[in-house]
Amino acid sequence: AFSPNGDGLNDTFKPLLYGNVLSYHFTVYNRWGVAVFQTKDPKKGWDGTLKQKKQQGDVFIWKCQFQLEGDSIRVEKGTVVLVR
């Protein structure tokens, strides 16, 4: 879970990758399958907004496709709870 309330703790959600990242694509979807966030920059995370509008607390689905140096391309998926 994460709580983007501006207190500096858990204000963004992003995968934690350790190693030299060669490729990266991270997407967050709402329960209707609409992409609410995506980036190819491993330093950027989702702040709980879509088009600068705060999303309501809910469960969101995420998918991250990445490749670390020395590894093959991997895809990880999961859910995250947005707490308001």
All heavy atoms as an XYZ file, in Angstrom:
681
protein
N       0.847     -1.186      0.000
C       0.000      0.000      0.000
C       0.886      1.241      0.000
O       2.033      1.202      0.439
C      -0.920      0.006      1.210
N       0.330      2.318     -0.504
C       1.031      3.599     -0.408
C       0.005      4.694     -0.170
O      -1.179      4.529     -0.454
C       1.913      3.859     -1.633
C       1.222      4.340     -2.869
C       1.469      5.609     -3.366
C       0.346      3.526     -3.569
C       0.851      6.058     -4.527
C      -0.266      3.960     -4.719
C      -0.024      5.234     -5.199
N       0.468      5.801      0.417
C      -0.428      6.884      0.829
C       0.141      8.223      0.376
O       0.862      8.872      1.122
C      -0.600      6.872      2.348
O       0.671      6.987      2.968
N      -0.193      8.645     -0.835
C       0.351      9.904     -1.360
C      -0.329     11.130     -0.741
O      -1.202     11.743     -1.330
C       0.078      9.803     -2.856
C      -1.125      8.924     -2.964
C      -1.030      7.960     -1.819
N       0.079     11.464      0.479
C      -0.540     12.584      1.182
C       0.428     13.748      1.423
O       0.122     14.656      2.181
C      -1.142     12.112      2.507
C      -0.109     11.471      3.410
O       1.082     11.503      3.140
N      -0.574     10.864      4.486
N       1.609     13.679      0.812
C       2.549     14.785      0.922
C       3.382     14.813      2.184
O       4.082     15.790      2.430
N       3.340     13.740      2.982
C       4.126     13.739      4.215
C       5.556     13.239      4.023
O       6.323     13.168      4.969
C       3.429     12.925      5.309
C       3.381     11.432      5.008
O       3.822     10.998      3.922
O       2.874     10.685      5.877
N       5.908     12.882      2.776
C       7.259     12.418      2.494
C       7.476     10.933      2.750
O       8.566     10.422      2.520
N       6.447     10.231      3.207
C       6.530      8.787      3.459
C       5.539      8.066      2.552
O       4.342      8.349      2.590
C       6.194      8.475      4.924
C       7.074      9.138      5.972
C       6.480      8.928      7.355
C       8.486      8.590      5.899
N       6.028      7.140      1.749
C       5.171      6.348      0.853
C       4.292      7.213     -0.046
O       3.132      6.892     -0.278
C       4.290      5.380      1.660
C       5.101      4.368      2.403
O       6.022      3.773      1.865
N       4.762      4.160      3.663
N       4.834      8.306     -0.565
C       4.066      9.206     -1.429
C       4.041      8.763     -2.885
O       3.223      9.271     -3.648
C       4.611     10.635     -1.344
C       4.210     11.314     -0.044
O       3.192     10.912      0.559
O       4.917     12.245      0.364
N       4.922      7.864     -3.280
C       4.912      7.328     -4.636
C       5.040      5.812     -4.582
O       5.541      5.253     -3.606
C       6.050      7.894     -5.519
O       7.300      7.567     -4.921
C       5.915      9.389     -5.706
N       4.590      5.175     -5.658
C       4.696      3.725     -5.767
C       5.512      3.379     -7.000
O       5.216      3.871     -8.094
C       3.305      3.091     -5.874
C       3.364      1.627     -6.172
C       3.821      0.730     -5.220
C       2.991      1.144     -7.405
C       3.899     -0.631     -5.502
C       3.058     -0.212     -7.698
C       3.511     -1.091     -6.739
N       6.540      2.554     -6.814
C       7.353      2.077     -7.929
C       8.066      0.802     -7.511
O       8.319      0.586     -6.315
C       8.365      3.121     -8.379
C       9.429      3.448     -7.348
C      10.386      4.496     -7.860
C      11.414      4.825     -6.793
N      12.359      5.818     -7.245
N       8.395     -0.043     -8.476
C       9.162     -1.252     -8.157
C      10.578     -0.887     -7.723
O      11.149      0.106     -8.177
C       9.202     -2.019     -9.480
C       8.111     -1.450    -10.302
C       7.969     -0.023     -9.869
N      11.128     -1.708     -6.856
C      12.519     -1.545     -6.447
C      13.358     -2.565     -7.209
O      13.129     -3.771     -7.081
C      12.663     -1.770     -4.942
C      11.910     -0.801     -4.045
C      12.060     -1.201     -2.584
C      12.391      0.615     -4.269
N      14.270     -2.079     -8.018
C      15.149     -2.944     -8.803
C      16.576     -2.699     -8.371
O      16.981     -1.553     -8.161
C      15.001     -2.650    -10.298
C      13.613     -2.865    -10.894
C      13.598     -2.434    -12.349
C      13.185     -4.309    -10.759
N      17.331     -3.775     -8.256
C      18.715     -3.670     -7.834
C      19.609     -4.210     -8.945
O      19.468     -5.353     -9.348
C      18.943     -4.447     -6.533
C      18.075     -3.929     -5.420
C      16.881     -4.547     -5.098
C      18.434     -2.783     -4.719
C      16.075     -4.059     -4.094
C      17.635     -2.285     -3.704
C      16.460     -2.926     -3.395
O      15.655     -2.432     -2.391
N      20.484     -3.361     -9.446
C      21.375     -3.720    -10.535
C      21.311     -2.671    -11.626
O      20.616     -1.664    -11.512
N      22.022     -2.930    -12.696
C      22.046     -2.015    -13.830
C      20.851     -2.314    -14.724
O      20.769     -3.368    -15.343
C      23.365     -2.176    -14.601
C      23.516     -1.138    -15.685
O      22.896     -0.088    -15.637
N      24.342     -1.440    -16.662
N      19.906     -1.377    -14.800
C      18.674     -1.561    -15.562
C      18.931     -1.216    -17.027
O      19.293     -0.092    -17.354
C      17.544     -0.684    -14.992
C      16.267     -0.865    -15.791
C      17.310     -0.983    -13.519
N      18.720     -2.202    -17.909
C      18.919     -1.992    -19.349
C      17.640     -1.543    -20.042
O      17.687     -0.746    -20.977
C      19.446     -3.269    -20.003
C      20.773     -3.802    -19.461
C      21.153     -5.096    -20.169
C      21.871     -2.754    -19.603
N      16.503     -2.084    -19.620
C      15.202     -1.659    -20.175
C      14.172     -1.728    -19.058
O      14.294     -2.528    -18.122
C      14.787     -2.528    -21.357
O      14.519     -3.851    -20.949
N      13.127     -0.882    -19.190
C      12.163     -0.754    -18.102
C      10.872     -0.160    -18.638
O      10.895      0.819    -19.381
C      12.762      0.169    -17.041
C      11.904      0.462    -15.846
C      11.906     -0.383    -14.753
C      11.123      1.606    -15.781
C      11.152     -0.104    -13.626
C      10.366      1.895    -14.661
C      10.384      1.035    -13.590
O       9.636      1.319    -12.476
N       9.752     -0.756    -18.298
C       8.444     -0.188    -18.619
C       7.493     -0.575    -17.487
O       7.202     -1.756    -17.283
C       7.926     -0.691    -19.962
C       6.701      0.037    -20.417
N       5.835     -0.478    -21.322
C       6.210      1.259    -20.091
C       4.842      0.381    -21.539
N       5.065      1.444    -20.782
N       7.009      0.425    -16.745
C       6.155      0.237    -15.579
C       4.808      0.893    -15.842
O       4.743      2.055    -16.246
C       6.835      0.861    -14.352
C       6.002      0.865    -13.111
C       5.480     -0.304    -12.597
C       5.764      2.049    -12.434
C       4.726     -0.299    -11.436
C       5.023      2.067    -11.269
C       4.500      0.884    -10.769
N       3.725      0.130    -15.637
C       2.371      0.627    -15.873
C       1.486      0.274    -14.689
O       1.595     -0.815    -14.132
C       1.772      0.008    -17.153
O       2.679      0.187    -18.239
C       0.459      0.664    -17.525
N       0.603      1.212    -14.319
C      -0.400      0.987    -13.288
C      -1.770      1.145    -13.940
O      -1.999      2.093    -14.698
C      -0.251      1.998    -12.119
C      -1.334      1.765    -11.061
C       1.137      1.918    -11.497
N      -2.675      0.188    -13.637
C      -4.023      0.178    -14.203
C      -5.063      0.261    -13.097
O      -4.861     -0.278    -12.005
C      -4.272     -1.131    -14.960
C      -3.305     -1.414    -16.059
C      -2.143     -2.144    -15.813
C      -3.536     -0.965    -17.359
C      -1.243     -2.420    -16.826
C      -2.644     -1.241    -18.374
C      -1.497     -1.961    -18.101
O      -0.607     -2.227    -19.100
N      -6.206      0.896    -13.410
C      -7.310      0.874    -12.456
C      -8.107     -0.409    -12.649
O      -7.778     -1.237    -13.498
C      -8.184      2.136    -12.564
C      -8.921      2.261    -13.887
O      -9.086      1.288    -14.636
N      -9.383      3.460    -14.184
N      -9.153     -0.589    -11.866
C      -9.909     -1.848    -11.901
C     -10.627     -2.089    -13.228
O     -11.063     -3.200    -13.505
C     -10.904     -1.917    -10.743
C     -11.995     -0.898    -10.822
C     -13.059     -1.069     -9.725
N     -12.491     -1.043     -8.401
C     -12.771     -1.937     -7.464
N     -13.603     -2.916     -7.691
N     -12.219     -1.851     -6.279
N     -10.746     -1.071    -14.079
C     -11.379     -1.217    -15.385
C     -10.353     -1.414    -16.497
O     -10.685     -1.412    -17.667
C     -12.277     -0.014    -15.673
C     -13.381      0.075    -14.667
C     -14.549     -0.622    -14.671
C     -13.398      0.868    -13.492
N     -15.294     -0.316    -13.556
C     -14.607      0.608    -12.808
C     -12.506      1.771    -12.916
C     -14.942      1.216    -11.601
C     -12.847      2.374    -11.721
C     -14.060      2.097    -11.081
N      -9.098     -1.545    -16.132
C      -8.049     -1.793    -17.109
C      -7.516     -0.558    -17.805
O      -6.768     -0.660    -18.769
N      -7.862      0.617    -17.311
C      -7.370      1.873    -17.877
C      -6.007      2.184    -17.266
O      -5.859      2.178    -16.044
C      -8.352      3.030    -17.605
C      -7.788      4.357    -18.086
C      -9.703      2.743    -18.228
N      -5.017      2.447    -18.110
C      -3.689      2.818    -17.616
C      -3.767      4.199    -16.975
O      -4.132      5.170    -17.631
C      -2.674      2.803    -18.745
N      -3.434      4.271    -15.697
C      -3.453      5.549    -14.983
C      -2.054      6.138    -14.840
O      -1.902      7.310    -14.496
C      -4.127      5.424    -13.598
C      -5.593      5.057    -13.747
C      -3.404      4.432    -12.707
N      -1.036      5.301    -15.104
C       0.352      5.775    -15.032
C       1.238      4.827    -15.818
O       1.031      3.617    -15.785
C       0.830      5.808    -13.576
C       2.275      6.180    -13.417
C       2.680      7.505    -13.503
C       3.243      5.213    -13.200
C       4.019      7.853    -13.361
C       4.581      5.551    -13.056
C       4.969      6.877    -13.146
N       2.215      5.400    -16.528
C       3.245      4.571    -17.146
C       4.514      5.380    -17.340
O       4.467      6.598    -17.507
C       2.779      3.944    -18.443
C       2.267      4.852    -19.509
C       1.731      4.047    -20.681
O       2.278      3.011    -21.034
N       0.657      4.516    -21.274
N       5.631      4.679    -17.237
C       6.926      5.325    -17.392
C       7.951      4.311    -17.882
O       7.811      3.116    -17.653
C       7.405      5.962    -16.070
O       8.625      6.664    -16.295
C       7.626      4.922    -14.987
N       8.969      4.832    -18.522
C      10.127      4.035    -18.907
C      11.354      4.469    -18.112
O      12.457      4.022    -18.377
C      10.376      4.152    -20.414
C       9.276      3.480    -21.219
C       9.573      3.463    -22.694
C       8.465      2.697    -23.415
N       8.749      2.501    -24.818
N      11.133      5.335    -17.127
C      12.196      5.843    -16.254
C      12.118      5.152    -14.893
O      11.171      5.384    -14.135
C      12.047      7.351    -16.084
C      13.138      7.979    -15.240
O      13.924      7.246    -14.589
O      13.204      9.217    -15.215
N      13.078      4.287    -14.562
C      13.004      3.558    -13.292
C      13.068      4.441    -12.048
O      12.787      3.978    -10.947
C      14.198      2.606    -13.340
C      15.023      2.985    -14.497
C      14.238      3.914    -15.358
N      13.402      5.706    -12.199
C      13.457      6.611    -11.052
C      12.101      7.240    -10.739
O      11.928      7.836     -9.679
C      14.485      7.709    -11.300
C      15.897      7.166    -11.411
C      16.880      8.258    -11.724
C      18.273      7.668    -11.928
N      19.213      8.649    -12.423
N      11.140      7.125    -11.671
C       9.830      7.754    -11.484
C       8.824      6.759    -10.935
O       8.813      5.598    -11.310
C       9.313      8.320    -12.804
C      10.114      9.505    -13.292
C       9.481     10.136    -14.488
C      10.316     11.338    -14.922
N       9.765     11.973    -16.110
N       7.971      7.258    -10.042
C       6.925      6.434     -9.456
C       5.575      7.113     -9.593
O       5.479      8.300     -9.899
N       4.518      6.342     -9.365
C       3.160      6.856     -9.465
C       2.783      7.594     -8.190
O       2.991      7.096     -7.077
C       2.190      5.713     -9.716
C       0.778      6.144     -9.908
C       0.334      7.187    -10.672
C      -0.380      5.561     -9.342
N      -1.028      7.276    -10.618
C      -1.498      6.273     -9.799
C      -0.587      4.486     -8.493
C      -2.798      5.964     -9.444
C      -1.887      4.169     -8.132
C      -2.979      4.901     -8.611
N       2.213      8.786     -8.346
C       1.839      9.612     -7.199
C       0.355      9.533     -6.858
O      -0.158     10.342     -6.087
C       2.254     11.064     -7.427
C       1.517     11.717     -8.593
O       0.681     11.055     -9.249
O       1.784     12.907     -8.853
N      -0.364      8.574     -7.444
C      -1.778      8.404     -7.138
C      -2.706      9.317     -7.911
O      -3.870      9.466     -7.530
N      -2.202      9.918     -8.996
C      -3.037     10.811     -9.795
C      -3.159     10.308    -11.229
O      -2.366      9.503    -11.690
C      -2.470     12.252     -9.832
O      -1.208     12.230    -10.507
C      -2.318     12.834     -8.450
N      -4.179     10.808    -11.911
C      -4.369     10.604    -13.343
C      -4.714     11.957    -13.931
O      -5.718     12.566    -13.532
C      -5.482      9.598    -13.632
C      -5.911      9.451    -15.089
C      -4.752      8.984    -15.958
C      -7.090      8.504    -15.210
N      -3.886     12.443    -14.826
C      -4.074     13.776    -15.425
C      -4.224     14.837    -14.332
O      -5.094     15.675    -14.369
C      -5.263     13.787    -16.378
C      -5.090     12.852    -17.544
C      -6.285     12.885    -18.465
C      -6.090     11.879    -19.588
N      -7.255     11.803    -20.466
N      -3.366     14.745    -13.325
C      -3.283     15.663    -12.187
C      -4.515     15.629    -11.289
O      -4.712     16.508    -10.461
C      -2.997     17.090    -12.669
C      -1.680     17.188    -13.414
C      -1.421     18.566    -13.971
O      -2.324     19.374    -14.117
N      -0.172     18.825    -14.298
N      -5.377     14.613    -11.433
C      -6.536     14.457    -10.565
C      -6.280     13.285     -9.622
O      -5.924     12.195    -10.065
C      -7.789     14.185    -11.397
C      -9.028     14.045    -10.569
C     -10.247     13.748    -11.415
C     -11.440     13.509    -10.503
N     -12.591     13.000    -11.247
N      -6.451     13.533     -8.314
C      -6.239     12.481     -7.328
C      -7.220     11.342     -7.563
O      -8.424     11.556     -7.725
C      -6.443     13.021     -5.913
C      -5.371     13.963     -5.461
C      -5.628     14.414     -4.037
C      -4.561     15.352     -3.557
N      -4.808     15.791     -2.168
N      -6.683     10.123     -7.582
C      -7.517      8.940     -7.696
C      -8.017      8.545     -6.316
O      -7.349      8.774     -5.312
C      -6.729      7.790     -8.325
C      -6.269      8.088     -9.737
C      -7.432      8.293    -10.680
O      -8.116      7.361    -11.053
N      -7.659      9.542    -11.067
N      -9.207      7.964     -6.263
C      -9.769      7.537     -4.992
C      -9.015      6.322     -4.470
O      -8.423      5.564     -5.245
C     -11.234      7.177     -5.155
C     -12.121      8.353     -5.461
C     -13.585      7.930     -5.527
O     -13.911      6.765     -5.664
N     -14.464      8.913     -5.433
N      -9.061      6.133     -3.176
C      -8.464      4.945     -2.587
C      -9.095      3.700     -3.183
O     -10.323      3.615     -3.272
N      -8.262      2.765     -3.601
C      -8.751      1.566     -4.271
C      -7.577      0.615     -4.469
O      -6.437      0.939     -4.130
C      -9.363      1.934     -5.629
C     -10.405      0.921     -6.108
O     -10.449     -0.205     -5.568
O     -11.164      1.260     -7.035
N      -7.864     -0.521     -5.052
C      -6.827     -1.467     -5.430
C      -6.500     -1.240     -6.903
O      -7.409     -1.143     -7.734
C      -7.286     -2.930     -5.212
C      -6.230     -3.906     -5.702
C      -7.593     -3.169     -3.744
N      -5.223     -1.155     -7.226
C      -4.761     -0.952     -8.592
C      -3.850     -2.111     -8.983
O      -3.215     -2.731     -8.136
C      -4.009      0.384     -8.708
C      -4.901      1.581     -8.551
C      -5.276      2.025     -7.293
C      -5.378      2.252     -9.662
C      -6.111      3.113     -7.141
C      -6.211      3.353     -9.526
C      -6.578      3.781     -8.260
N      -3.796     -2.384    -10.274
C      -2.967     -3.458    -10.806
C      -1.727     -2.834    -11.420
O      -1.818     -1.786    -12.071
C      -3.736     -4.265    -11.871
C      -4.973     -4.929    -11.256
C      -2.864     -5.337    -12.509
C      -6.223     -4.187    -11.489
N      -0.587     -3.464    -11.235
C       0.641     -2.944    -11.832
C       1.347     -4.050    -12.611
O       1.173     -5.234    -12.330
C       1.570     -2.325    -10.800
C       2.044     -3.274     -9.745
C       1.471     -3.506     -8.536
C       3.198     -4.117     -9.807
N       2.191     -4.440     -7.840
C       3.258     -4.841     -8.605
C       4.190     -4.340    -10.758
C       4.262     -5.761     -8.322
C       5.183     -5.260    -10.473
C       5.224     -5.948     -9.281
N       2.116     -3.607    -13.601
C       2.924     -4.524    -14.425
C       4.251     -3.833    -14.707
O       4.279     -2.654    -15.039
C       2.204     -4.823    -15.735
C       2.994     -5.695    -16.689
C       2.201     -5.896    -17.983
C       3.030     -6.588    -19.027
N       2.314     -6.703    -20.297
N       5.331     -4.574    -14.542
C       6.653     -4.023    -14.808
C       7.440     -5.003    -15.669
O       7.649     -6.147    -15.277
C       7.396     -3.758    -13.504
S       8.997     -2.928    -13.744
N       7.836     -4.535    -16.844
C       8.710     -5.315    -17.719
C      10.078     -4.666    -17.665
O      10.206     -3.456    -17.858
C       8.189     -5.312    -19.151
C       9.070     -6.093    -20.104
C       8.484     -6.161    -21.494
O       7.318     -6.465    -21.668
N       9.294     -5.853    -22.489
N      11.105     -5.470    -17.368
C      12.432     -4.892    -17.200
C      13.502     -5.914    -17.553
O      13.252     -7.120    -17.613
C      12.627     -4.404    -15.761
C      12.558     -5.500    -14.734
C      13.710     -6.117    -14.269
C      11.338     -5.925    -14.232
C      13.651     -7.125    -13.324
C      11.271     -6.931    -13.285
C      12.436     -7.535    -12.834
N      14.702     -5.389    -17.772
C      15.864     -6.249    -17.978
C      17.031     -5.663    -17.212
O      17.359     -4.487    -17.369
C      16.214     -6.357    -19.458
C      17.385     -7.289    -19.713
C      17.691     -7.465    -21.189
O      17.214     -6.711    -22.026
N      18.492     -8.459    -21.504
N      17.630     -6.479    -16.388
C      18.836     -6.095    -15.671
C      20.036     -6.646    -16.427
O      19.934     -7.681    -17.104
C      18.832     -6.648    -14.253
C      17.701     -6.171    -13.339
C      17.785     -6.873    -11.997
C      17.742     -4.671    -13.166
N      21.154     -5.957    -16.315
C      22.377     -6.399    -16.979
C      22.701     -7.838    -16.572
O      22.688     -8.186    -15.389
C      23.531     -5.473    -16.612
C      24.796     -5.757    -17.373
C      25.877     -4.719    -17.110
O      25.729     -3.906    -16.171
O      26.857     -4.721    -17.839
N      22.928     -8.684    -17.563
C      23.253    -10.080    -17.311
C      22.049    -10.996    -17.195
O      22.203    -12.190    -17.026
N      20.835    -10.442    -17.263
C      19.607    -11.229    -17.153
C      18.767    -11.097    -18.416
O      18.957    -10.177    -19.207
C      18.751    -10.751    -15.972
C      19.264    -11.208    -14.628
O      20.085    -12.148    -14.584
O      18.833    -10.627    -13.621
N      17.801    -11.994    -18.546
C      16.837    -11.893    -19.645
C      15.715    -10.933    -19.224
O      15.611    -10.536    -18.059
C      16.266    -13.266    -19.981
O      15.647    -13.824    -18.848
N      14.862    -10.584    -20.167
C      13.726     -9.703    -19.884
C      12.771    -10.429    -18.945
O      12.468    -11.607    -19.129
C      13.007     -9.297    -21.189
C      13.931     -8.430    -22.048
C      11.702     -8.572    -20.880
C      13.377     -8.112    -23.410
N      12.310     -9.705    -17.939
C      11.367    -10.265    -16.962
C      10.117     -9.410    -16.893
O      10.164     -8.208    -17.154
C      12.005    -10.325    -15.572
C      13.153    -11.291    -15.495
C      13.808    -11.324    -14.150
N      12.835    -11.493    -13.069
C      13.139    -11.359    -11.777
N      14.365    -11.037    -11.414
N      12.225    -11.533    -10.843
N       9.001    -10.040    -16.532
C       7.742     -9.332    -16.320
C       7.223     -9.711    -14.944
O       7.100    -10.896    -14.629
C       6.693     -9.686    -17.393
C       5.372     -8.996    -17.098
C       7.180     -9.326    -18.781
N       6.965     -8.709    -14.116
C       6.394     -8.913    -12.794
C       5.053     -8.177    -12.754
O       4.910     -7.110    -13.362
C       7.307     -8.381    -11.696
C       8.669     -9.052    -11.640
C       8.628    -10.465    -11.117
O       7.659    -10.826    -10.414
O       9.568    -11.218    -11.419
N       4.084     -8.725    -12.041
C       2.743     -8.130    -11.931
C       2.285     -8.227    -10.489
O       2.739     -9.083     -9.741
C       1.752     -8.905    -12.798
C       2.093     -8.991    -14.249
C       1.113     -9.904    -14.955
C       1.588    -10.209    -16.364
N       0.691    -11.161    -17.022
N       1.360     -7.347    -10.128
C       0.805     -7.411     -8.783
C      -0.274     -6.377     -8.579
O      -0.749     -5.735     -9.531
N      -0.653     -6.191     -7.335
C      -1.648     -5.178     -6.976
C      -1.065     -4.278     -5.892
O      -0.146     -4.668     -5.178
C      -2.946     -5.817     -6.451
O      -2.654     -6.624     -5.318
C      -3.624     -6.653     -7.527
N      -1.614     -3.095     -5.816
C      -1.213     -2.139     -4.788
C      -2.467     -1.410     -4.318
O      -3.381     -1.144     -5.115
C      -0.144     -1.142     -5.289
C      -0.661     -0.258     -6.396
C       0.408     -0.296     -4.138
N      -2.533     -1.101     -3.031
C      -3.658     -0.377     -2.465
C      -3.263      1.087     -2.322
O      -2.251      1.417     -1.700
C      -4.065     -0.952     -1.083
C      -5.189     -0.138     -0.476
C      -4.456     -2.411     -1.229
N      -4.092      1.957     -2.897
C      -3.924      3.400     -2.752
C      -4.769      3.817     -1.554
O      -5.991      3.615     -1.541
C      -4.381      4.121     -4.012
C      -4.512      5.639     -3.946
C      -3.190      6.291     -3.607
C      -5.055      6.184     -5.253
N      -4.123      4.363     -0.525
C      -4.807      4.775      0.700
C      -4.936      6.283      0.693
O      -3.951      7.007      0.569
C      -4.017      4.309      1.950
C      -4.711      4.764      3.226
C      -3.848      2.798      1.926
N      -6.144      6.766      0.855
C      -6.402      8.223      0.951
C      -6.837      8.565      2.343
O      -7.474      7.851      3.039
C      -7.481      8.658     -0.038
C      -7.042      8.637     -1.466
C      -6.233      9.862     -1.760
N      -5.795      9.804     -3.170
C      -4.757     10.417     -3.616
N      -4.008     11.154     -2.822
N      -4.392     10.339     -4.874
